[in-house]
Amino acid sequence: MSESTPTSRKRKRYLIFGGVLMFIVLLGIPQLRIAIHEVAIATGIFDSAPPEELNGPMISADALNFPMQTTEGDIIRLQDFSGNVVMMTYWASWCSTCRKTNPTIQTLKDELNRSDISFLLLSMDNVEENAVSYLDENRISLQNVFPRASLPSPLSGASIPTTYVIDKQGRVIYRNTGYANYSRTAFRDWITEVADR
């Protein structure tokens, strides 16, 4: 009996060491790490604080008149959304971070279902059919547009993905570059509060 106790302790140590090592290896896989993070956020237990609101610049006249073409071929401009909160994301179909971000925006839009919050995906794809195919294949029904002029200030110089939120007064109040889960409760509550002002 005295011989089996050290053996069982040794076995437990190997199992614990193996479990910790496997956990570390699995966290080194970026896709798995993002999936674990998204599951944790989705539970609501680890929901982050609302975004830090910017007292950003007003949208310039050039930006308000900036031409964007819809996938149907119509030209629209930011001024067409006057009186709405606008959430606009620069993206491209070849961008893996965009592919993780866009579905969370779709979920946010579906959950909010508000006519005073507009969602725009501004595609930076050189081959526009690639953007349209990606959206169709992934059942993303957000309005997609393509730039038809150089991006004006304060919306220029953004890498992808970059998301802006413009309030009803035409002021940039949020800007984020990189991945974000926009379907999280804190963000949904924040953008609802912005729209209710």
Secondary structure, DSSP 8 states (H G I E B T S, - for coil): -TTHHHHHHHHHHHHHHHHHHHHHHHHTSHHHHHHHHHHHHHTSTT-----------B--HHHHT--EEETTS-EE-GGGGTTSEEEEEEE-TT-HHHHHHHHHHHHHHHHH--TTEEEEEEE--SSHHHHHHHHHHTT--SEEEEESS---TTS-S--SSEEEEE-TTSBEEEEEES---TTSHHHHHHHHHHHH-
